[in-house]
Structures are given as C-alpha cells and as structure tokens.
Amino acid sequence: MKQPLIYIFLFLITFNSYSQEWKLKKDKKGIKVYTRKLKTTKLCEFKATTLIKTTLETALNTITDGDNLWKWNYKTSESKTIAKLSENEFIVWMENDFTWPVKNRDNVSRLKVIALKDGGYRVNISAEHPNTVALIRGNIRITKFEGYWLLIPRGEYVEITQQVYGDPKGKLPYWIINNILTAAPYHSFSNLKELLEK
C-alpha cells in the first residue's frame, strides 16, 4: 500500500509546481507567447509557438546549428557548437548581450533530438556542465534551465513550439526577468520565421 501513496505524493508535488494556467502575453504576426508562474519560484516560464512555411528537416537543422544561432536568437552576440556527440545530440554555447549595467549572460546546453511517431521531432534542452567552456570575464553563466523544442509537420508548414524555464542569476529584479520572457521568444521566433521563409 505504501508504493501507491508515494506515487500519488510525487504526482501532487509535480502538479503543484506546474499547476498555474498559461497566460497569453503576446499574439502578433502569427506568433503566440505564453507565460505561467511556478509555485516553486517567483520566476515564470514561457511557451512560444508559430507556424512557419519550411521543411521539417530545415527547421530541425536550423535550431540545432549552434554556430549560427546568433543569427536569429534574441540578443545572442555569439554562439558555437562545442561538440557533436552523435547525429542526435549536440553541446552548444551561446552568449547573450545585455545593455550596461546588466552583465552579459552565457550558457552551455545539451540538445537531444528525439524522433516522434507522428513524424515530428522533440529537441530536449538541458544545462551542460558549466566548466565545459571557459567563462568569459565579466559574464554570468546561466546554469539552471531546461526546456524543449517541438516540431510538428502541418502540410507545407511546420508548427514550432519552444518551452523553457531558466534562472538568469545575478541581481535582476523578477519583474524585469518576467517581462523579458515575453519579448525574447517573440523576437527570436520572428527572426527564425524570417530566416526560414526566405
């Protein structure tokens, strides 16, 4: 009898952490950005989604191409593929450029591609060991984040969704961080859409 009670307890903890409803924060040019509060932190997580006229493989190759993420990812000044562990797993580094006096952030992430039964892909995003890449002097390294990309074929289009939670660290007020959570994914998706629909 103890095991079922443990499972119920764990389910309630997980549900409690993510039980807040998604709120639509921006709906413009076919891009929707949602945020929701987590009960375990004052920070929000975001979910952005759009339809892009492109092929599934082109979309997948673009979001896993660490060397060129800076071309469309919001406020990303530099990015690199640090390692290609397999055809489906990559380690990527990127630097985010913020206006003074806010310090630049960077992160090292692991991208793992999973093929879905419906023909789409899920790309899991997780924090890689922070010492994988030397920290640039003056930067703050983000080490607590997780999320995913979801790519679903819709005829001539690909439905692209990204959901991410992250703690940028430092002394940024929570309200500033949560406001960035709307602007950042919107501009990233807008840039990505422009790039893929050329």
C-alpha positions in Angstrom: 0.0 0.0 0.0 2.9 2.3 0.6 4.1 2.4 -3.0 0.8 3.8 -4.5 0.8 6.5 -1.8 4.4 7.5 -2.7 3.4 7.8 -6.4 0.4 9.9 -5.5 2.6 12.2 -3.3 5.2 12.6 -6.1 2.4 13.4 -8.6 1.0 16.1 -6.4 4.4 17.7 -5.9 4.9 17.8 -9.7 1.4 19.1 -10.3 1.7 21.7 -7.6 4.9 23.0 -9.3 3.3 23.4 -12.7 -0.4 23.9 -11.8 -0.6 27.6 -12.9 -2.5 28.2 -16.1 -0.7 29.5 -19.2 -1.5 33.2 -19.9 -1.3 34.6 -23.4 1.1 37.6 -23.3 1.6 38.3 -27.0 -0.2 37.4 -30.2 1.3 39.1 -33.2 2.2 38.1 -36.8 1.2 34.5 -36.2 3.4 34.2 -33.1 1.9 33.4 -29.7 3.9 33.8 -26.4 2.5 32.4 -23.2 3.9 32.6 -19.6 3.0 30.9 -16.4 4.0 31.2 -12.8 5.6 28.3 -11.0 4.7 27.8 -7.4 8.3 26.9 -6.5 9.8 30.2 -7.6 9.0 33.8 -8.4 10.2 33.3 -12.0 7.9 32.4 -14.8 8.5 30.0 -17.7 7.5 30.7 -21.3 6.0 28.9 -24.2 6.1 30.3 -27.7 4.5 28.8 -30.9 4.1 29.6 -34.5 3.6 28.1 -38.0 6.5 28.5 -40.5 6.4 27.6 -44.2 9.5 25.4 -44.3 10.5 21.8 -44.3 10.8 19.8 -41.1 14.5 19.0 -41.7 15.4 22.6 -42.4 13.7 23.7 -39.2 15.5 21.0 -37.2 18.9 21.7 -38.7 18.5 25.5 -38.0 17.6 25.2 -34.3 20.4 22.7 -33.7 23.0 24.6 -35.6 25.0 26.1 -32.7 27.4 28.0 -34.9 24.5 30.1 -36.4 22.1 30.5 -33.5 23.3 34.1 -33.1 21.8 35.0 -36.5 18.2 34.7 -35.1 18.2 34.1 -31.4 17.3 37.3 -29.5 20.2 39.3 -28.1 22.7 36.5 -28.9 26.0 38.0 -29.8 27.9 34.8 -30.3 27.2 31.0 -30.5 29.1 27.8 -31.1 28.7 24.1 -31.5 31.1 22.8 -28.9 30.7 19.1 -29.6 28.6 16.8 -31.8 28.2 13.8 -29.6 26.1 11.9 -32.2 23.7 12.6 -35.1 21.1 13.4 -32.5 23.0 15.1 -29.6 24.9 18.4 -29.5 26.6 20.6 -26.9 26.1 24.3 -27.7 27.4 27.5 -26.2 25.8 31.0 -26.6 26.4 34.4 -25.2 23.5 36.9 -24.6 24.4 40.6 -24.9 22.6 42.9 -22.5 22.8 46.7 -22.1 25.0 48.1 -19.4 24.8 47.9 -16.4 23.3 44.4 -16.8 26.0 41.9 -17.3 26.1 39.6 -20.3 24.9 36.0 -19.7 26.1 32.8 -21.4 25.1 29.2 -21.1 26.3 25.7 -22.2 23.4 23.5 -23.2 22.9 19.9 -24.4 20.4 19.4 -27.3 19.0 16.0 -27.7 16.8 15.2 -30.8 14.0 12.7 -30.4 12.0 11.5 -33.4 8.3 11.3 -32.7 5.8 8.7 -34.0 3.8 11.4 -35.9 6.9 12.3 -37.9 7.9 15.4 -35.9 10.8 16.0 -33.6 11.2 17.0 -30.0 14.6 18.6 -29.1 15.2 18.5 -25.3 17.3 21.4 -23.9 19.2 20.8 -20.7 22.1 22.5 -18.9 25.5 21.0 -19.6 28.3 21.1 -17.1 29.3 24.8 -16.7 33.0 24.0 -16.9 32.7 22.6 -20.4 33.5 26.1 -21.8 35.7 28.7 -20.1 33.7 31.6 -18.7 34.4 35.0 -20.3 35.5 37.5 -17.8 32.5 39.7 -16.7 29.9 37.3 -17.9 27.4 35.5 -15.7 26.9 31.8 -16.6 23.3 30.5 -16.5 23.4 27.0 -15.1 19.8 26.4 -14.2 17.5 25.9 -17.2 15.5 23.3 -19.0 13.0 23.1 -21.8 12.4 21.7 -25.3 11.6 22.5 -28.9 8.7 20.7 -30.6 8.5 20.5 -34.4 5.3 19.1 -35.9 4.6 18.9 -39.7 1.4 20.7 -40.8 1.2 20.2 -44.6 3.5 22.9 -46.2 4.2 24.3 -42.7 6.0 23.3 -39.6 4.4 24.1 -36.2 7.3 25.1 -34.0 6.9 25.4 -30.2 9.5 26.2 -27.6 9.0 25.9 -23.9 11.8 27.0 -21.4 12.3 27.8 -17.8 15.6 29.4 -16.7 17.1 31.4 -13.9 19.4 34.1 -15.3 21.1 34.6 -11.9 22.6 37.9 -10.7 20.6 40.7 -9.2 18.0 41.3 -11.9 14.5 42.1 -10.4 12.0 39.3 -11.0 9.6 41.7 -12.8 12.3 42.6 -15.4 13.1 38.9 -16.0 9.5 38.0 -16.4 9.0 40.9 -18.9 12.0 39.7 -20.9 10.2 36.3 -21.1 7.7 37.8 -23.5 10.0 39.9 -25.6 12.8 37.4 -26.1 10.9 34.4 -27.5 8.7 36.7 -29.7 11.8 38.4 -31.3 13.6 35.0 -31.7 10.6 33.4 -33.4 10.1 36.5 -35.6 13.8 36.2 -36.7 13.5 32.5 -37.2 10.4 32.8 -39.3 12.1 35.5 -41.5 15.2 33.3 -41.9 13.3 30.1 -42.8 10.7 31.7 -45.1 13.3 33.5 -47.3 
